[in-house]
Amino acid sequence: MNFKFEILNQVLPNFFTENEVLEIKMKLKSASLVKQKSGIKLNNNTKYLLKQTRINSGRTYFTLLLSIVKSKLSKSKLSEFLFGYGEILMANGEFDFAKEVFIHILNLTHSELQLVSLRAYTLLTLGNIFSRQAEWEQSIKFIKNAKIIFTAEKDYRGCARCENLLGTIYGDKSNIGKTKLHFEKSLSYLDPKKDFVWIGIIEMNVGIINSIQGNYNDAMSYFKRALLKFEHAKDFRRISELRNNLSIYFINKGDFNSALNELDISIALHNKTEFLPNLVISYVSKSYIYAIIKDYIFASAYIQKSMSICKKINDRLSIAELYKIKGIIYRNKKKYSYAEKFFNASLKINNEFDNKMNEAETFYEMGYLYSEMGKKPESIRNWKKSLQYYKKIKHSNMISKIESLLKPH
């Protein structure tokens, strides 16, 4: 990562005086200059080692920062500082660097009874990071360890957040039964008067599940209830996220103008939230819409923007989605070999991360590809694979569409 002082600027003033902030920055800059000069006349092996731990890498800067601030803060304050720093890194899409920070907090809070709550939220945050990178098993492990502490501490909001995140993970894995179960558990922990934002988050997630299943009236009802709560709290990050989900809802209904309008609102809110994961979803959705309406110049522009962020935050599932969109574009241009290549690349990633929903969507598109190529057996085989998933989640609209395609004509 290229180190950004503006990231530090968001957290340093909360823990240090103005003079201390300037001192910390000067020490970081000074260390940077020393490292750069020290690398000029080194042998190849040492140069390689320096390259691996270069000053502008996240790990090296973190080590430098830690060495400067740890003597100025108590263990408790240091842990709080690092937690805030890690959250800002996440918002900027620096997930791998954020992992380093939160893992260090785990080491700091080990066997510290007074920091047990912070430790639990650190475990939960690590679960969130790993889930965003589709590392499901590691994510679930962290979440379950966090839930053990939250339960012992009677932190019911923490328990609710664990269950909500588990529900989201199983939703990404297309296990609708487990998804609903965890969302219901999450709601059971919350107080309607005190926790209305978190209730809104779960309502939004239930809306997503209903949208996936084609229950559009129920989905919109949940989205509207969630939006009212987020607007009341002026939670712009959640509003941006909800607008993205509303865009997907409208895409599924074929209302592309409404979908684009929702995405424009979400992107505009990014200036207030600066949360890259929301922005990449907006860009991916725009690229999909423009591909479907055959505006390939805009589609390609948004694919490029999306891919740049996806690589930065290691969002491989979104990369799989972009490969699928490229497959659609090449299929529409009748460049079938390129389309097949990108569809298969998408399937490979989705299979690796066990994402059945995205797999089914790609099989569906590949059915059209092989149909256009005159390869009827391959076309039927792919549509049947897609149908199998939609029957499992009881998506009546997609079941009807695919069954119609499979009927002899």
N, C-alpha and C positions, 0 to 999 in steps of 0.2 A: 504494500500500500504506500502511496505517496502521502507522507505525513501532512496533516492540515492543522495549522494553529487555530483555525476558526472552530474546530471541534473542541479543542482544549478550552477555548474562550468561553464555551457554554457551561463549563463545569468548574474551572479553577476559581472564579470569583465567589463561588458559594462556600469555599473552604479556606481561601487565603486572602490576605490584604492586597491592595493594589501593588504595593512595593514587592510583596512576595511573588505575585504573579509575574511581574517584570523580571525578577531574579530567576525564576524557574525557566522562563522563556530564553533568557540570555544563556543559561547553562546548557539548555538543549541545543541552541544554535552553536555555541562554542564547541560542544562535543561533536556536532556534525562537521565542523570545519577541521577539527583534529583528525577525525576518521578519514575525511577526504584526502588530507595531506599525507597521512600515514600510509595510504594505499598506493602512492606514486611509484616507489622503488621496492616493490616486494616481488618475491619469486612467484611462480605460477600457482603453486599449491596454496600459498597464503592468500593470493589474489582470489582464488576460487572460494576459500573460506570467507573472505571479506564480502564477496559477492553474495554468498548464501545468507550472511547476517548483516547486510549493508544497512547503513544508517537510516535510509528511508523505508526500510521494511517495518511492518507493524511490530514484530516481536522485538527488534532492536530498540525502537523508540519506546516501547513499553518498558523495557529493562532500564533504559536511561531515565525515563520519567519516574519509575518506581524508586530508583536509587536516589533521586533528588527529593521526592516528597515524603518518603516513608519516615524520615527522621523528624519531620515537622508535624506529623499527625499521630494520634493514638491509633491503636489497632482498630478500634470501632470506627473512628472517623476515616481512617484509610480505606476500610472496607466500604463505607458509604460513598466515599469519593470515587472509588473504582466502580461501584455499581452504577453511579450516575454516568461515569465516563463510558462504561460498557453499553448502556442504553442509547447514548448518543451515537456511538459507533454503529449500533444496530440500525438506527434510523437512517444512517448514511450508507447502509448496505455493506458495511465492513464486518461481515459475519465471522470470518475466520479470525480476524484480529479480536473481535469481541469475545470469542471463545476463550482465547488466551487470558483475557482480563477476568472473565467470570470463573475460570478454573483456578486462577490465582486467589480469588475471593474464597473459594472452597478451601484452599490450603490455609488461608488466614483464619477462617472461622472454625476450623476443625477443633473439636473439643472445647469450644468457647460457648458456654451456656448462655451468656448474655447476648450472643450474636446468632442464636439458633433461628430466629425468625428471618434474619437477613440470609442465612444459609439456605433456608427453604425457598425463598424467592429467587436466590441464585440458581438453585437446582431447577426450578420451574423455568427460569429464563433460558438456561442451557437446553432444556427440553424444547422450548420454543425455537431456538436457533437451529437445532438439529432437525426439527420438523420442517422448517422452511427449506432445508436442504434435502428433504426427503430421506433422511437417515432415521427411519422409523424406529428400529429396535433401540438405538441409543437414546432417542428422544423419549420413548415410553419409559425406559429405565430411569432417566432423570426425573420425569414427572411423578412416577410412583414413589420414588424416594422423597420427593418434595411433599407428596400427599401424606406420607407417614408422619412427617414433622408437623404439618398443618393440623392433622387430626389430633396429635398429642397436645398441641398448643391451643386447640379449639379455635383455630383461625378458619372460620367457615367460608369466608370470602376466598381465602387461599385454596381451600378444598374445591370450591366452585370453579376457580380458574383452572385447576388441574383437570377436572372433569370436562370442562369446555374444550380444553386443548386436546384431550384424548378423543373427544367427539369429532373435532376437526380432523385429526389424524385419520380416524377410521372412515371419515367422509372422503378424504383424499384417497384412501385405499378402497373406496366404494363398498364398504361394509355398512349398509344403511341401518341395519338392525342395531349394531353396536353404537353407531353414531347417535341415533335417537335415544338410546339408553343412557349414554353419557350426558347428553344435553339435559335430559330429564333429571338426572342426579345433580347436575350443576344447578339447575333452578331450585331444587329442594334445599340447597344450602343458603340461598339468598333471601335478604329482607327487602320486600318490595318498596319500602319507604327509603331505605338507606342505599340500596344497591341498584338503583334504577338503570344506571349506565350499563352495568354488567348484565342485567336482565335484557337490556336492549341488544347487547352483543349476542346473547344466546338466541333471542328472537330473530336476529339477522341470520344466524347460522341455521336455525330451523327453516327460515325462508329459503335459504340456499338449497337445503335438502328437498323441500317441496318443489322448487324450481327444477331441480335435477330430475325429479319424478314426473314432471309435467303437470303438477297441481298448481296451476298459475294463480288462481284466485286466492288460495291459501297462502301462497308465497308472497303475493302483493300485500296481503293483510299483515303478515309478519314484518315485512319490510317497512310498511308505513308506521307501525307501532314502534319499531326500532328507531326510525328516523326522527320521530317526535322526541324521543328520549335523548338522542345525540344532539339535536338542535337545542333542546332545553339546557343541556350541559355545555353547549358550545364546544363539543369534542370534534374538532375539524378532521382529525385523522380518521375517526370512525365514520364520519359523514362521507369522507372521500372513499373509504372502503365500501360503504353501503352503496354509493353511487356506482362504483364498479360492478357490484353485484346486481344492481338494477339494470345496468347495461347488458349483462349476460342474460338476465330475465327477458329483456326486449329482443336480444339476438335470437334466443330460443323461440320467440313468438314471430320472428321475421320482421319486426318493426325496427329497421336499421336507423331511421332518423331519430327516433326516441333514444335508441342505444347510444348513438353518437353524441346526443345532447347530454346524456348522463356522464359520458366519458369526458366531455369538455368541462363539466362542473368539477369532476374529480381531479382532473389535471390542474385546473385553476386553484383548487384547494391545496395542491402540493406546495405552493409557495408559502403557505401557512404551516404546513406539517413537515415538509422536507423528509418524508418517509418513502424511501426508494421502492420498497416492495409494492406499495400501492401504485406508484407511477408505472412500474413495469407491467402490471396487470392492465392498466389503462392503455398502454402502448400496444401490448399484445392483442387486446380486444379490437383496437382500431385497425391494426394490420389485418385481422381476420375479416372484419366488416368490409374493408376496401378490397380484399381479395375476392370476397363473395360477390360484390357489386362490380367487379372487374375494373377497378381503378388501380392499376398495378403500380403506377408511379407513387401514389400515396402509400399503398400496401408495402412496397419495398422500403420506403423511407422509414415507416414505423417498425418494420422488421429490423432494420439496421439499428434504430434507436433502442429497441427492446433487447437485441442481442448484446449490445454493449453493456447494458445494465445487468443482464442475466449472467454474463461472464464475471462481472465484478462481484456479484453477490452469490455466485455459484448456485443459481436457480435452474437446475437441470430439467425440471418438469416444464418450466416455461420454454426452455430451449426445445424440448420435444414438441411443444405446441407450435412453436415457430417453424420447425421442420414440417409439421403437418400443413401449415399454411402455405409454405413454399411448395409442397406437393400439390396443393389445390391450384396454385397459380400455374405451375408447369403443366398440370393436367388440362387446365382451361386453355393453355397455349398450344396444346397437343404435342408437348415435348414429353412423351410418356416415359421414356427411360429415366429422365431427371425426376419426374414426379414419383416414380416407383422408388427411386433411390432415397428421396427425402421422406416418403411415407415409411419406408423400412427403418430409416434412422430414428424416426419418431417412435415407432413400435419398439425398437431396441431399448431406448431409454425408459419408456413406460413399463416395459416388461421387467427391466432391472429394478424399478421402484414399485412394482406391483400396483400400478395405477390402472385399474380395470376400466374406469370411465373414459380416460383419454385413449386407451387401447381401442375401446368400442367405437369411439368417434372416428379414429383413424381407419379401422376396418370398414366402417360405413363409407368413408371417402374412397377407400381403395376398391370397394365394390363398384363404384361409378367408373373408376379408372379402368378396371379390367373389362367392364361393359363396353366402354368406348373403344378399347383395344380389340374387341371381338373375342375376348377370352372368357366365354360364358361360365365354364366350370369354376375358374378362379374368382369371378365376380360373385357367383352364388355362395362359394365357400366363405368369402369375406363378409358378405351380408349376414350369413348364418352365425358367424362368430359374433358379429355386432348384436344381432337379435338375442343371442343367448344372454348377454349382459342386460339388455333393456327389459327382458322378461324377468330377470332376477330382481331388478329394482322397481318393476311394475310401472314402467314409463309407457302409458297407453298410446300416446301420440307416435312415438318412435316405433313401437311394436306394429302399429297399423301401417306406417310408412314402409317399413322393411318387408312386412308380410305381403303388401301390395307389389313390391318390387320382385318378390320371389315367385309370385303367381305366373303360370305360363301365359305368354301373350301371343 
